[in-house]
Amino acid sequence: TVHRTRIHLRPSEQRTILFIGDLIVTSIALILALYFWAYQDAQLDFSIEFLQRVSGWFYLLPIGWLLLLVDLYDVHRAANLRETSKGIAVAAIAGFVVYAVIYILSPRGSLPRQGVGAFLALAATLTFLWRLAYIRLYTDPAFMRKVLIIGAGNAGLSLVSAYRKLWPPPFYLAGLIDDDPAKINTTIEGYPILANSDKLLDLIDEQGISDLIVAINGEIQGATFQKILDAQEKGIEIIRMQTLYEELLGRVPIQHLESDWIIRSFVDETRMHGLFEVGKRILDIFGALVGILILAFLFPFIAIVTLLDTGFPIIYKQVRLGKGA
């Protein structure tokens, strides 16, 4: 039994979670490595003075570690335990080799050996434990999107075939819908064609659907298009098959592209690199937190001025037309 999903994480959101988790565990690894370094050297104490004496480049080790993990920000590789283990091992070995070469070529005693070694060992261990927890969360039904494909033609078949090759699955596929009466109650590679588009909204409620994948090449019938709009009004995510296919496999389904695909891809569906999305999201969150802190400081004064000027209520509210209204 698959439970009704409540938390739906898009790939960009998953990459953000991975990046933040990696940043936290590598920061912890840095602190523990500094402590280990000071503890192993009888002449040093773990203190503010010791931290000030440490070379500035040592504090940049977490950034170097994150760069070594760049291949593991592909959400499908990150969800695979074997690929994750392999990626972390390769990153650790690469880190040790690079630093060994630098250490050998540097003047004797100019670079720390114990501190960097401890960091790499701790970073690899903590990253593996965090990524293991992530994999357990990623495959939990509560965090998986529940998807319905609109269209059981060639485009729908290609998407189902691509989906079956991915493990673990990036979402739960509930089935497909199609307006061809001959296809209803049949299956495509084991996945049922449940109904026609007239039943779309009912299926969304019954199945707990979070995302609709539009796999229709060519013109969409007016009634079907209206049902898709109604579903979007209910808060359902709408994704074109070509976009999801590229997102899942990293390549464009040439045989299913529409004539205006190039224009659409540049105008409203340009795909940003995962690390760019992660960086942008972090800056958005940071900026929002700064704004909230400033507002929290100024709000009491604004409230007093508002109260003296116009009286209650201090916070104005009004019913307006909008999405879902």
N, C-alpha and C positions, 0 to 999 in steps of 0.2 A: 504494500500500500504506500502510495506517495502522498505525503501530507500537503495541504495547501500552503504554498510558499508565502512568506511575509517579507523576506529580505531578498532583494534582487540586485546582485552585483554585476555591473557591466565590466567588460574586460579592462577599460581604463580605470575603473574603481578598484579592481583587483590588483592592477599594477601599482596603484597608489598605496594600497595596503601592504603589498610586498616591499615597496621602497621604504615606507615608514618603519615597518618591522625590522628590515635589514639595518636601517640607520640606528634604531634603538639598540639592537643587539651588538652592533659593531662599536657603538659608543660605550656600552658596558664592557666589551672586550678591551677597549683602550684603557679604561679606568683600572680594570683588573691587571692588565699588563704593566701599567705604571706601578701599581702596588707590588707586583711580583718582582719587578726590576729593582725597586728600592729595597725590598726585603732580602733579595739575594746578595746585594752589595752591602757589606757590613758598614761601610763608611757613609751610607745614605739612609735617611729617614723619609717616610712618605709624609711630606708636609708641603705647605704652600711654597716654601723656599725651594724644595726639590722640584716641584712642578714648574717653577719659574726658570729653573736651570735647564730643564729639558728643551732640546732644540725644537723650534717651531714646526719643522717638517714632520716630527713624530706625531703631532696632533692631526696631521692630514692623512694618516694611515687609513682611517675609515673610508675616506673618499677613494683612495686607491683600491681598497677592498671592494667597494661598490662597483667600481669600473671593471674589476675582474669578474664580477657576477652579471655583467650586462646581458649575457645570453639567457640568463634565468629569469628575465623579465617578460619573456614570452609566456603567456598564461598557461598554455598547454604543456610546455616543458616544466613549468613551475608546479603543475599539478601531478607530475609523474615522479614517483619516488626514485626510480632508477636514474632518470635524467638529472634530477636534483642532486642526488648523491655524486654522480659523475661530475656535474658542473662545479660543485663545491670542492671536490677533490682536485680537479684541474686548476681551479683558482688558487688553492692553497699551495700546490706544487709550483705553479707559476710564480707566486709571490716569494716563496723560499728561493727559487732559482735566481730570480731577478735580484733579490737582496744579497744573495751569496756572491754574485758577480760584482755588485757595487761594493760590498764589504771587502772583497779580495783586492780590488783595484784602489781602494781608499787607503790613506796613511794609517799605520798601525795605531789602534786605540782611538781613532777619530769617530768611529760609529759604534753604537750599542749593539750587542749581539743578543743578549738575553731578552731585552725589551721587545724587539721586533719579532723574535721567535715566539715569545709568549703571546704576543698579539695575534699572529697568524694562526697559532694553534687554537687560541680561545675564540677568535672570529669564526674559524671553520666549524668548531664544535657548536657554538651558540647559534650560528646561522643554520646549521643542519637541524638543530632541535626546533628552532622557530619555523623553518620551512616544513618540518614534519607536522607540526601543529597546524600550519596553514593547509596542508594537504588534507588533513582530517576534516577541517572546516569546509574546505572547497567541495568535498564530496558529500557533505551533509545535506540532506534534502531541504532543510530549512533555508539554505543559502543558494539553492539552485533555482534558476529561472525555469518556468514551465511554459513551453512554447507550443504554438499551433501554427502550422504552415497553411497558408491560403494558396491553393493551386496544386493539383496533383498531376501536372503535365511533366514535360521534360525538365523544366527548371526545378520543380519540386522533387523529382526523382534524383537529379544531380545533387541537390542539397541533402537529401536523406542518405544517399550513398557516401557523401563526404562525412556526414555526421557519424555514420556507423564505423568509420575508420579511426575515429578519435577516441582515445582512452587516457584518462577518465573522460566521460562525456562532459562537454561544457555547459549543458543544460539538459532538462528533462523534456523529451519530445512526446507530447500527448497524442499527436496524430496530425491528420490533414483534413481540409475541407475542399470540396470541388463542386461546381454547379452541373457537372455531367452526371445525370442520374445513373448511368451504367457503372460509374466508379464507386458510388456510395456503397458502404458496407463491404468493400474489398480492401486489400492491403497493398502497401508498397514496401517491400523488403521487411515485412513483419509489422509495419506501422499502419494502423487503421485509417481509412478515409471515413470520417465520422458522419458527415452531413453536408448539406449545401450551405451557401452563405446566408440564407434566411435564418439559420439556426446559430449563427455566429455568436451573438450576444448571450444566448442561453448556454452555449458551450463554454464561454468564458466564465460564467458564473458557476456552472456545474464542475468544471475541471480546475478552476482556480488559475486560469491562464494569466501570465504576466506579460508575455510578448507575442506579437503576431509577425510572422515572416511572410511578406508578400512575394510569392514565387509565380507571378503571372507575367508572361512576355506579351507585349502588345497592349491593346486597350482594355481597361477594366470596365465591366458593365456598371451602369449607373447605380443599380440597387446594391451591388457588392461594394462599390466605392463608398456609398452612404453608410453601410454597415461598418466599414473600416473607420470612417470618421466618428461614428457613434462610439466605437470601441476606444478610440483615442480620447474622446471626451470622458470616458470612464477611467482614464489614467493608464491605459494599456500602451506599452511601448510598441511602435510600429517600425519595422526594419525591412528594407528591400533585400531580396535574396542575394543580389550581386554584392551588396555591402557586407552581409554576414559571411558569405562564402570567402570573400577576400580576408575578412577578419579571422576566420577559422583556419584557413589554409595558407594565407600569405600570398595568394595569387588570384588573378582576376579570371572569372569564368567567361572566356572569350565567346563561347558558343551561345551564351545567354545574355549578351549585352544588347541593350537597345541602341538605336541609332544616335540618340542624344546623350549617351552615357558619358562621353568625354566632357561635354558641357556641364552636366550635372555634377560630375566628380570634382570639377574645379569650382563650381559655384556654391553648391550646398552640401557636398559630401567629401570634401578633401580630408584624407586620413592623416593625422599628425603622428609623428613617431611617438612610441610609448613613453620614452624618457622625457620628451618635450611635454606631453600631457601630464606626467607626474610632476615635473617641475612647475608647470603652470598651476596645477591644482594646489601644490604646497604654497605657492605665492598667494593664491586666492585665499586660502585658509588663514595664512599669516596676516594678510591685509585685513581680513574680516575681524580677526581677533584684536588687532591694534585698534580698528574702528570701534569695536565693542567696548574696549577699555576706555577709550577717549569719551565715548558717549556715556558710559557708566559714571565717569567723573563729572561730566557736564550736566547730566540729566537732572540732578536735584536743583541746580541753579535755573535751568530752563523751566522746570516745573513751577518753581516759585514765581518766576517772571510771568509765566502763562496764567497762573492763579491770580496774580495781582492785576493782570491786564484784562482777562476775559472771564475769570472764574472757572467753575467746574463745567464740563469735565476737562481734565488736563490732557488726556489722550483722546483725540477725536476719532470716531469711527462712523462708518456709513456703509450701507448695503449698496453694492454696485454690480452692474452686469459684468460677467466675465466667464471664464472657463467653468463649465458645470452649472452655471446660474440659469 
